[in-house]
Structures are given as C-alpha cells and as structure tokens.
Amino acid sequence: MEVSRERVGPQNDIGSDSAKFDVSVSYSEIESLIELALRAPSGDNCQPWRFTWNDNTLAIFYEQSLGQHALANNNHATWLSLGCLIEALIIGASGLKLRLSERYDFANWKSAPVAILKFQRQTMKTEALISEIQRRKTVRLPYVETELPADVIKLLRVEASTFTTCDFSLKSEKPIEILDYLTFCDEFMWKNRKVATDFLKWVRTDQKEIESHDDGMPWWTLGIQKAELVPIRIFRRYPKLIGLLWNLGFAKKMNQMTRTLALGQQALYCVAIKQTDAFHVMEAGRLAYRLWLTLSLEGYCVQPLSIPSMTGFDVEMGFPPPSTEESAIQRFKSGYQKLRKFFAFSNEQYPVWMFRTGKVLESTQQISTPRVNVHERLRVYTRDQ
Ligand SMILES: Cc1cc2nc3c(=O)[nH]c(=O)nc-3n(C[C@H](O)[C@H](O)[C@H](O)COP(=O)(O)O)c2cc1C
C-alpha cells in the first residue's frame, strides 16, 4: 500500500506539483536535519532507521533487525516511532526554511524505503517546538500530583486539532480499574519471557556497556536504584529465573513501583485512531510526539505507557505478543475496553498510545540517552529510488 500525504494545516500550501520541489538542499543541511531528528524517541532507543539522500529525495528505510521486538507486533511500535521521526524532520526542517512532502509505502518496507521525503524551500516561521527536540526525554520518575493547568491542556488540544487523522483525550482522575490494568500490564512485561528478554537486551547496566553503545537505555534512565540492577543482570543472563524470583518478591516490588508511579502522575493522556492501518498508526505517533514536545516546552515530564495502550491495540487487532496466554489476552481485551471508556473514546476510536505527564518531585538533572552517529545511518545514493 502506498500513501501520499501533503501536510495538513499551516503547511498545506505545498501542492502536488513535484516541479515545485527544488533540489537546492545541501548534504550538510540533510545531515544536520537527520542528526536532530534522530533525537526522536524509538522503542527501547533501538533507532531502527537508515537514510539515503540523492540530492533530491530523502529515503527512510526500516531496519527490522533493530526494530523487531516482542512488543512490536504488526509493526505498530515501529510506525509510532516513524511518526515521531517524521514529525521531528518536519519541525527540524522548519528551522532550515524547508517544507516536506512525504510518500509512504508500508507494504514493501523489507525491500524499499518506508518513506520518501521531498523538500521545498519557503519563507516560513521556525516552529517553536524545535528547541524541544534536543531537550525532550522519557522521564520514568514519580511525578508531583497537582492539576495540569488549563492553559497547558488548551495548548495540547490546539495541537491535536491540527490532526484530522487522530483524536486526543486527557484525564486527571485515576480510577482503580485503570490502576489494576496498569499493574497487570507491568506484570505482563516480566511474566512474558520473550517480552522481558527483548526489553533487557536494550538495558545498559554498567559504564562499560553504556560507553560501548550508542543505542539502548542506560540503567539510570529507568528510574531505578543501582542496587536494583542485580536482578536485572541476573534476568538478562538467566531469563528462566524471572519466574522464580517473581514468586520470591519481585512481583510485589514491581506492583509497588507501578502504583507509586501511577498514583503520583498528574494526568494520563491518549491518542486514538479511527482507521487502524499503518498510516494512521504513524499519524498517531506524529501527534503524540508533538504533544510530548509541547509538554516539554511547558516544563512537564512525559513517559509513554505503551503496554496498556499499544499492546492493548495489538491484541485488539489480533496481533498479541508471542506466547501470550489466553487468560492474558482476555485481560488485555477487558483492560483495553476500560481504557477506551476511561478516555471517553467511542467504540469506533482505537486508543493506540497512552502517556503519563507531570513534574518531577526533586530537581533531577537527567542526562539524555545516547544516539547513533548520523554518519552510520546516512548514505548518499545517486541512483533513482
Ligand atoms: C513506540 C514507543 C514506545 C515506547 N514505550 C515506552 C514505555 O512503554 N515505557 C517507557 O518508559 N518508555 C517507552 N518509550 C520510550 C523509549 O524507551 C525512549 O524514547 C528511548 O529509550 C529514548 O529515550 P528518550 O525518549 O529519553 O530520548 C517508548 C518509545 C516509543 C517510540
């Protein structure tokens, strides 16, 4: 399936006449643009992208060897990440006075670029969100509990209103059935050995590992204490022990952590789609990323809660994580319905990506997670694409 989309909203004036897309974009502009856009989030910081530039078009390829994960079912996680990347490119390009036109091919990603972007130089304003591309991060600490101010909520609604493809909902209350569903989802992550193993693969547990990788998650970004690394190291080496340690108190610890985080959050918000194809999942990623940057600009922290939303959506669409037991599938299905109801989405709206947002308790200075060097992922390729 090929999808072409001209950007809606303020950038609508591009038109489809490809002759209008000039080629006076230099390699160094593309290089700096991609370097910036690589700051966009990806699942477990796997950064599954490769780029080619041919003086005219930028092609984005999906590297399945990096993106495959027990939680990336039917590529939903990949298309959410792609949406973040595309939006980062759009916002970043505004700083270079460049507008983008995108063409997507979600069916042939194994052999062809998943997106092809063309650029047009124009007089335009640099998007305010550009400063947050570098500053945004995932904050997994407890958040302070006060209401999200009405003007911030309004900003989020304005962002969401520019997307005709997705819907947005934000709630401040935390009903017990939602907390129960979140607890089930955190447990699921550890109880499903394939999910736990794929996650642990990306955790960097000591300085040597941190220094030798420019992807994955340094342990201190996970909101855990150094002592808590011991079970993580053991699990990574001997995944079969997860079940044993689970019964010896790890489950209690996990549940406490979920509740502390969930009870402390200021608000939960969610992006939903009415059409469930890859393009719309990608669009949900674009909107979610804009909301994340908007909150970052206003001084708020954000953490995705993907298992209840994205994995709930995977299950609803018939793509549960591998080796998911029937009882867990049923829990997902009922939890997903509760989530839909909680966010006041209709049965025609499919929640795909949920987040918690708030401010952190103490003034913690978080260092950003690493990113791959742009030169490892960008090639000039002068043959036609
Ligand atoms: C599709 C997707 C799903 C994610 N799901 C979660 C999640 O469930 N929980 C979480 O803490 N972080 C989640 N993240 C955040 C990534 O782990 C994070 O973006 C990555 O490690 C890079 O770190 P940064 O966001 O601080 O730059 C997700 C990111 C993406 C793109």
The ligand as a Gaussian input file, in Angstrom:
#p B3LYP/6-31G(d) Opt

LIG

0 1
 C        6.774000       3.318000      20.276000
 C        7.460000       3.644000      21.596000
 C        7.047000       3.009000      22.739000
 C        7.650000       3.317000      23.972000
 N        7.164000       2.725000      25.108000
 C        7.677000       3.058000      26.303000
 C        7.104000       2.541000      27.502000
 O        6.125000       1.786000      27.486000
 N        7.641000       2.916000      28.681000
 C        8.709000       3.759000      28.745000
 O        9.169000       4.050000      29.842000
 N        9.264000       4.276000      27.623000
 C        8.777000       3.965000      26.406000
 N        9.277000       4.527000      25.260000
 C       10.372000       5.495000      25.357000
 C       11.688000       4.969000      24.808000
 O       12.191000       3.942000      25.623000
 C       12.645000       6.167000      24.718000
 O       12.127000       7.068000      23.811000
 C       14.037000       5.782000      24.300000
 O       14.647000       4.966000      25.273000
 C       14.899000       7.041000      24.096000
 O       14.939000       7.816000      25.262000
 P       14.427000       9.322000      25.288000
 O       12.955000       9.313000      24.997000
 O       14.720000       9.787000      26.689000
 O       15.167000      10.085000      24.246000
 C        8.697000       4.261000      24.021000
 C        9.097000       4.908000      22.845000
 C        8.484000       4.610000      21.642000
 C        8.888000       5.356000      20.402000

